[in-house]
Amino acid sequence: MIDKFIDTPAAAVVDIHDGATVLISGFGGAGMPTELIHALIDQGARDLTVVSNNAGNRDTGLAALIKAGRVRKVICSFPKASHSWVFDAFYREGRIDLECVPQGTIAERLRAAGAGLGGFFTPTAYGTDLARGKETRIINGRGHVFEEPLHGDFALVKADRGDRWGNLTYNMSARNFGPIMCMAAKTTIVQVRAKAELGELPPEAVVTPGIFVKRVTEVPNAAFSS
C-alpha cells in the first residue's frame, strides 16, 4: 500500500544533506512551507543553495533559515524588500551569495528541469548584466539569452490538501511555484493543511500528481493560512 504521509515535518526533512539545492515555494507568505523550513533549521543541514521567489520575509521561514547561517547561496527574483532585513544584512557582510533571476525566467528554468529539457532561449535580460557569460543568439531579429534548467535535490512545498498517494491541490495564489518545484526536484516534501482520503480529490482538481511527490506531512495550523 502506498502511503506517503510522514508523521511530522521533522521526520519529513531528516535526510536533507549539507550542500543540497533546496527549492522552496512561496510568494511572500503565501504558499511558504514555514513548518518544513523550521524543521530543516532544527535538523541542521548547512551550506545550502536555496531557490525561491524572494530572499525571506521578516524573521520566519526562509529568513530564519538564512539567519541560522545555513544558506550559502540564494537564487531568487526579489532579494530586496522592506522586510528582507536578514538577507540584506548577510549580503552586505559578504556572508551569502546571490543569483538574481527574472521571475518568468526562474519559473521557466524550473519547468524546464521538470520537463527534462536542456534549456531555452529567452529575450528577457538580453543586453544586461544578467546575461553576462551566457550564450546569446539573434532569433527573428531579436536578441535572446540561453538559460539552463534549474534542478533541485529537494523541494519544500506547501499545498492545501493531499492524499496518501501524494496527489495535491492548492489554495488559490498559494499555489504559485509549488507545482513546477515538485517536478524539478529529485525529492519533493510537502506540507498540507488537510489530509484527503484516497479518491476524495476529484481527478480534474489535482494540480500536482503524486508521481512528483515523495513525502507529505499534515500541518493543520500552519503559520500562514494560505
Disulfide bonds with the S-S distance in Angstrom:
none
